[in-house]
Amino acid sequence: MPKVVPLVRGMRDLRSDEVNAIGFVESAFSDVLSSYGYEYIRLPVIEHTALFSRGLGEATDAVSKEMFSIIEESDALSLRPEGTASCARAVIDGNLYRGNKPKLWYAGSMFRRERPQRGRYREFYQVGAEAFGYEGPDIDAEFIRLVQDVWERLKIDHAITLEINTLGSAESRHAYRNALVEYLRPHKEALDEDSQRRLDLNPLRILDSKNQRTQEILQDAPLMEDFLDEHSLNHFKEFRNLLERHDIHGQVNSRLVRGLDYYTHAVFEWNTDLLGAQKQVGGGGRYDGLCELLGGNPCPGVGFAIGIDRVALLLQQLEIETPKAQPDAYILALSDDEQAFADKVSQQLRSETKLAVRSHLGGGKVKARMQMADRSGAEYALIIGAQEAACNHVAIKWLRAEREQITVPLAELSATLLNSD
């Protein structure tokens, strides 16, 4: 007997209820983003590896350790680990910011070769939005207000906190980077292994370390705020004032740096305490130099990305119901003789309503057919026997409510079901 081919480590099969939960979250973002005037863009899953190594930074974990890459005719290609670089590339390729300020959103699979655990998979789902051409912090604040609208719509705003920080201008960030390295280098041997590797490659990520000894060393490390120039300070001050105007509280976290090299000025993260170690739900920030870094004309940009899987998990944790994958109606003929009429009823309901209609297939005794109807999760069974078929009628049996079974003419069936509440 052939050996079963197993699921790839870190991947998963999403069943209908999980797909519906993810779709529920994505739909909430789609509705709110559209209401703010953002346009949907569909981006490719595979890009040139250089797009990410140049845009995200060679030393970032996403590029140095976590990308799925292949070589095709000496050209390195990678599955996308995030969406911002791809979106910026699309804006540059299409010259979308010439005389325009595009506001775009996307959703789909991202891929990182991380260690799988609860809430973290090697294929995961994100929704993100990017805006190009806006220099002031008003667009940064709009993003946070927009995401807050989604949290409120999903009824999870009480379970999510917002942290903010600023990395300042590129010059401020560079000056702080040098000061941090100078402070940490004498402590190198005491740092955790990842932090030692990052010291020369991506030292700001050391601030994110979860290692207790490393955090103790960082207690006396220089702070980013001491290296901000006047423009950076004013930018962040205005950003905070705008959040206050939107009645949104963002906790300043001076250790918040984000994991990718392209960020400047305001950065932000949404976190929850209800998902264990995987507390981050999403994040974003400003990346004014990214387009130029990717070969385009200078163009300020800002964006965010939300882990749809994490939000769906949070909804489950809070016992918030999401749409279930089950039919509204289950149509069954009591014998094969009435199957043709049952098929006619199914097609009529599908054409006249938006009800999810499942037809019984596979024959069986009447009791077995009724058991299948009940197990389907449908609200009602539409039963067709010889008498109903002869009279062009349908019997309606409610499966989830104490209601008397009724029989109606086929011509009145759609209206009866739609008004049955």
N, C-alpha and C positions, 0 to 999 in steps of 0.2 A: 504494500500500500504506500503511495507517495507521501512524503513528509509534508505536513501542513506548513505553508509559508506564513510566518508570524507577522504581526504588525511591527513596523519599524519603531525602534525605541524613541520615545519622546513624541510620537505621533498618536493620534486617537481617531476612532470612529465616532462621529457625532450622530446620535440618534435623534429622532424627530423632536422630542421635548427639548433637548439641548439646542438643536438648530432653531427651534421656535424662540427659546430664551435669548439666544444671540441675535436673532432677527428682531425681537422686541426691543432690545437695547439699541440696535442700529437704527431701527425705525424712529425711535425717540430722537436720536441725534439728527437723522435726516430731516425730520419735521422742523426741528428748531433751527438747524443750519439754513434750511431753505427760507424760513421766516426772516432770517437775518440777511438774505440776499446772496448766500454762498452758492457757487455752481459746482455740480458734481463732475469729477474727472476720474476716469478709470485708467489706472497706471499698470504697466507690465510687471509681472512677478520677477522676471529675470532682467538684470541690467549688467553693464560692464562693471567688473570689480573695481576699476579705477574710480568710478563714480562715488563709491562708498569710502574707499581708502583715502581719496582726496577730500571728500566732503565731511566725513565723520572723523577722520584722523587715523593714520596708520596704527597709532598706539592704543586706540580705544579697544575695549574688550569686544565690542560688536564686530570690529574688523580683524583684530589680531587673533582672536580665539574662537569666535562664534559663528562665522559665516560659512554657508554651504556654497562651495565654489567648484567650478569645472573648467577645464581647458578645452576650447573648441578652435581648432586650426590656429593654435598658438595665442588665441585671445582668451583672457581670463574673464569668465562670467560668474555671477553670483545670484543666488536667490536673495531677494531684498530683505534686509534685517529691520528696516524701518521705511517710512514713506516720505519724509521731508526731502531727502536728496533727490529722489525720483521726481517729486513734484517740482522742485526747483529746476531740474533738468528739462522737464516738460515745458516749463515757462520759458526757459532759454531757447530750446529747440523751436518752439512755436512763436518766439518773439512776442509773447503775450503781454509783456509789460511795456511795450512801446506805445506811448500815449494812453496807457491804461493802468489800472491798479487792480489786478486780478485777485479775487477772493475765492478759493477753491477748497473742496473737501473730497475725501476719498475714504474707502473702507475695503478691507480684505485681509488676506493672509500675509503674515510676515514670518520669517524663518531665522532662528538662531540656534546654534548647537550648544545649548546650555544643559546643565544637569537637570533632568526632569524632576518635578515635584508638584505638590498640590498647587494649582493656580499658575503653574509655569510649564509650558510645553515648547517643543521645538518648532511646531507650527502653531502660531497664535493669531488672534484676530484683533485688528485695530481699526478705529475710526479716527481720522485726523483732519485738520484744516490748516491751511496756510494762506497768508495774505502778503502781497508783495507791493512795494512802493510807498508804504506808510512809515514815516520817520518818527512820529510822535507816539507816546505811550497810550493814546486813546484806543488804538486797535488792540493793544495788549489787554487793556481793561475790558474791551468788548468781548474778547475771547473768554475771559473768566466769567463775565456776566452770562454769556451764552451757555457755557458748561453748567453754571449754577442753575440756569433754567431747566436743563436736562435733569440734573439731580432732583430738582423739585418736582418735575413731571413724573419721574420714576419713584418719588417718595423715599429717597435715600439721602437727602441733603443733610439730615441730622447725623448720619453715620460717616460723613466725609469731611475732612479738614483740609484747608489750603495753606501751603507753606510757600513763601516768596523770598527772593533774594535778588541781588544784582551782581553781575560780573563786571559791570562797567564797560568802558570802551576796550577795544583790542589792546591799546597801549596800557590801560590800567590793569587788564588781566595779565599781560606779559610781565609787568612790574611785580605784581603779586606772586605770579608763578616763580619768579627768580627768588623773591624773599622767602617763599615757602620752602623751596629746595634748599636754600642756604640754612634755614632753621632745621630742617629734617636730616640733612646729610650726616651730622655727627651722631644721630640716633638710628642710622640705617640698620644696623645689626639687630636692633630691638624691635624693628617694625615686623609686621606679619609678612609672609612670603609675597603675597600679591602687591602689598604696598612697596616692598623693596623693588619689585619689577617696575612699578609705576613711577618710581622716584625720578628717573631720567626721561621716561616716555610720556607719562600723563599724570603729573604730580597732583593736580587738583582732585583727581579721583580718590586720592588717599583720604581726603576729608570724608568720603562716604564709607570708609572701612567700618565693618561691624566688630572688628577685633578690639577687645577691651584694652589691651596693652597699648595698641596704636592710638586709641582714643585718649588714653591718659597722656601720651606724649603730645597729642594735639592740643591739650588744654592751654598750653602757653604759646601756641603757634600764632604767627601774625594773622590779623583779620583782613578780609578783603576790603572792608569799609575804610581802612586806613590808607588805601592806595587809589581811591576813586578820585578822578579829576572833577572839576566843578560841573562840567556838562553831565557827567555820569550821575553825580549826586542830585542834580536838578531833575534829570530824567526819572530817577527812581522816586523822588519826592512827588512829582506830578502823578506818576503811576499809582502810588499809594493813595493820593488824594482822590483820584478817579475811582478807585475801589471803594473808598469810603462813601463817595457820592452814590455808588451803586448799592450801598448798604451791604458790602461784602467784607468780612474780616479775613485778612491774610496774615498769618503768623510769620514774622521775619525769622529766617533760619540762616545765620551767617555761614553755615557749613554746606548749604545747598548749592551744588555746582552743576548738576546734570552730568551725564556720562559721555557726551559727545563734544568734539572740539569746536563745533561751529557757533556755539552760543556766545552772545554778548548782551550786556545790559540785563533787562529783567528776565528771570527764570522763575518757574513755578511748578509745584507738584501737588497733586491731590492724593491724600492718604486715608486709610481707614485702619482701625484697630481690630477689626472683626475677622481678618483673614490670616491671622498668624504672621509668619515671617514675610509673607508677600503683601506688605502693607500698601505699596504704591499702586494706585489705580490708573494714574496717568500723569502727564507732565508736558511741559513745553517751555517756550521762551523765544527770545529775539535772536536773529542770526543775520546781522546786517552785511556781513562779508561773504556769505555763502555763494551767492550767484557769481560774484567775481572770482571766487576760488574755483568754481566749476567752469570758468572760461567765458562767462557772460559779462554783460555790462554791470557796473555797480548798481545794486538795487537793494534797499532795506527789506527785510522780511521778518515775519514772526509766525509762530504756529503752535499747535499742540497735538498730542496723540493720546488716546484713551484705550486701555486694554479692555476690549469688549468681554473677554473671558472673565476677567476679574470682576467687572460690574455684574455679569450674570451670576457669578458665584456669590457676590454680595447680596443680590436679590434673593437667592436661595437661602442664604444665612439668615436674612431678615424675614423669611417666610412670606415674601411678597409674591403673589401669584403672577405667572406669565402665561400666555396662551398655550393651551395644550394641543397636541397633535391628535385630534379625534374628530370624527365626522359629526355633522349635525343630525343627519338622517341615515338610517340603515334600511334599505329596501329589500324585502324578501318575498318571493313567491312561495306559497305553501306546497307547490309541486312544480315539476318541470313544465306542465301544461300551461301555466300562467306566466312563464318566464318572459315570453315576448312582450306581454303587456307591462310587466315589471320594468323591462328595458326602456319601454316608451315613457313610463313615469319618471325614470331616472333622468333621461335626456331632457324631458320637459322641465324638471326642477332645475337642472344645471343651466338651461338656457334662460329661464325666467327669474332666477334668484342667484344670490351669491352663496347659497348654502353648500356646505361640503357634504356630498352625497356618496355613500358607499353602497354598492350593489352586492347582494349575496351571490357568491359563486361556489361551485363545487358540490351542489346538491345536498343530500342528507335528509334525515327525518325532520319533521316539524320541530320537535323539541330541540334538536341539535342546531337548527337554523335560528331559533329564538335565543339560544344560549350564545351563539355567535353575535347576534345583534346586541345583547346585553354587554358582552365583553368588549365590544368595539368602543364603548364609551359614548355612543350616540345619545342625543336627547330623546329621540323617539324612533320607533320602528314603524315603517310603513308596510302594512301587511296586505298581500294580494292573494286571495283564494279564488276558487272557481266562481263564486257568486259575485265577488267584487269585479273580477275581470269581465264577466258577462254584462254587468250593469255600468261599466266604465267608472267604477268607484274605487276608493282606496281607504283602508282602515288605518287609523292613527292610534298607536299605543305609546303613551308617554312612559319612558323608562326611568326617569330621574325625578318624577313628581307623582303625587297621589292624585291622578286625574282619570276620569272615566274615558274609556276607549270610545272613539267616535268614528263614523264612516262619512266621507264627503265625496262629492263628484270630483272627478279629475280636474275639471275646469276651475274648481274653487280651491284646489289643494295648495297652490303656492300662496295665495292670500291667507288661507287658514293658518299655515305654518308661520308666515311672517308676522301675523298678528296674534300668535298663540301666547305671548307673554302677558 
